[in-house]
Amino acid sequence: MFSLQHLDHVAIRTSDPEKSAQWYLDVLGLSRVSIPEWHPYPIMMMSGEQGIAIFPPIFKKEVGMQTSLPVRIDHIAFRVDVDNFTRAQSHFERLGIPFTIQDHVYFHSIYVQDPDGHQIELTTLIQPFPKSLQHEH
């Protein structure tokens, strides 16, 4: 068997890739990474070793790529610590971005939407999972 290290990226289709890239920069603090060989798409917005690959709504067939159609993603979740969970709420309030908070027993989560309506979750662990719920192999 093998183990996954972490989520690398999630690819999303957006109506305005530049507007979405700016949103991920301003609202979530992701950094834009330029990869000249991939120009113009995807636009890679990263936090450490993980991030969002932003594409336009329809992608023409190019070398090594298939034509793609829009696909709905339920949500994208990023883990934050408790301090950053609180800071995120203040940040969203300053920006006038509506958000909701949900209690998921072991986690608390903040939900916001990007400009195309993709739901973004910031989640923080508030208590450890009981041993009975931990990973089975």
N, C-alpha and C positions, 0 to 999 in steps of 0.2 A: 504494500500500500504506500501511499505518499501523503505528505501533509502540505496544506496550503499555508503560505506565509501571511498574506493579507490581501485585501481587495486591492487590485491594481488600478482599475479605472472602470467607469460606467460610460457607455457611449449613448448620447442623446441626440435627437434631431430637434432643431429649433427653427422657428420662423425667421429669426434674425440672429445669426451666429455671433456677430460682433456685439449686439446688445446683450445677449446671454453671457458672453465672455466678460463683459464689463460688470454685469450683475454678480457673477461668481467672484470677481475681484473685489467689488465694493461691499457686498453683503456677507460673503463667507471668508474673504481674505485669501482666496486661492491665487496662486501666481501663474501667469501665462508663460508657457515654455514653448520657445520657437524651435521647430524641427524643420529646417529648410527643405529636406527631401520630401516632406509631407505637404508642403504648401499647396493650396491654401487650407486644406482640411485634412485631418481634424484640427481644431483649435484645442490644444491641451491646457487645461487649467488644473494645476497640481497643488497638493498639500503634502509635503514630504514625498513619499513614494507612491501616493495614490491620488486619484483625481477624476476629472470629468473630460471626456473627449466629445467636443461639440461639432456636430455636422449640420449642414443645411437640410431642409425637409426631404428633398429628393437628391440622390447622389448618382451621377452618370457613371456608367461602367468605365473603369480605368484599369490600367495594368494591375493585375492581381486582386482586383476588387469586384464584387458583384454589385449589380444594381440593387439598391435597398429601398424599402418603403417605410413610412413612419410606423413605429411600434410603440405602444404605450408601456411606460414603466410605472409600476405602482408607486414606488418611492425610492430615494437614495438616502442611506443613513450614514452619518459620520459619528464616531465616538468622540466625546469630549469629557474632560474631568469636571467635577462639581463646580469649581471656580469659573471655568469657561462657560459652563451651562448658564450661570447667573450673568456673566458678562455678555453672552449672546443675547439674552432677553433685553438688557439695556441697550445694546447695539441696535437691535431690531426696532425698539421703541424710538431711538434717536432718528433712525432712517424712516420712520413711519410705515414700517412693514408689518402687516398683520401676522400674528402667529397664534398657535394654540399650544397648550401644554397638556400632555397626557401622562397619567401614572400607570406604568406597566409592571407594578409590583416590585421587580428587581431593578428596573430602570425608570427614569423620568425622561420624557422626550419633548422637544420643541419642534413644531412643524411650521414651515413656511412654504411658499410657492415661488418658483422662479418665473420669469416673464412669460413662459409658454405653459405655465400651469403644472410643471413637474413638481411633485411634492418632495421637499427636502427635510430630512429629519436629523436633528442633533440629539444624540442620546447619551445619557450618563448613568453609570452603574451606581445605585444607591445602597445596595446591600448584596453580599455574595450569594450566588446560587447555592441552594442546599446540595450536599454531596449526592443525593438521590437524583438530582437533575443534571449532574455534570456529564460530560461526554462519555459515550460508550464506544467500545471498539469491537 
